[in-house]
Amino acid sequence: LYQPFAVMMIQTGTPPMVAVLALAVVSNIFGSLTPYASAQAPVFYGGGYVTQAEWYRSGAVFMVFNLLVWGVVGGAWWKAL
């Protein structure tokens, strides 16, 4: 669904580079949350490389990390603007 969303964003006036980077960031942020959050995640989980407990634990760590980065760094960035 990456391409249809990128095309839709570009056709509604979003600059192409902003549209592509925005979708890339969003798809990478949610990819670690659950074993089925992204297309490649079921392969790693189903292959036994990562247990369910490890996956959800790392997903929680990444969630907290992303919240801190986007909240603290992003908040400071918006204040600087």
ZATOR-409320 format. One record per residue (C-alpha): residue in one letter; x, y, z. Coordinates in steps of 0.001 Angstrom, whole numbers, plus 500000, padded with zeros to 6 digits. Layout:
REM ZATOR-409320
aXYZ...
END
This chain:
REM ZATOR-409320
l500000500000500000y503035502254500029q502743503263496387p498991504083496368f499356506234499479a502416507997498060v500588508687494792m497525509944496675m499639512262498821i501520513643495826q498348514181493802t496803516155496667g499743518556496773t502280517036499143p505843517529497871p507097514143496593m510115513922498922v507992514773501972a505394512150501011v507971509388500515l509893510184503700a506727510516505796l505522507076504711a508984505583505276v509164506950508823v505670505794509731s506194502302508318n509448501917510271i507967503152513540f505115500643513635g507134497725512256s508535496607515596l505380496740517702t503884493284517064p504913490114515197y502422490976512428a502864494761512186s504845494734508943a505287492464505946q508629490955506998a507766490514510694p505843487200510315v508874485670508596f511146486446511548y508536485415514100g507335482317512241g510886481175511616g511532481084515341y514202483777515309v512326485759517959t509887484508520592q506589486244521187a507724487527524579e510952488943523112w509028490599520296y506529492346522573r509277493327525021s511353494920522279g508198496503520842a507487498128524209v511087499376524456f510942500833520951m507550502389521680v508914504193524746f512037505224522838n510013506617519941l507663508465522292l510628510067524032v512364511015520799w509237512404519149g508021514082522336v511276515594523616v513287516190520453g510204516965518372g508846519316521004a512155521154521208w512283521345517425w508808522909517221k509734525438519917a512850526337517914l510781526926514805
END
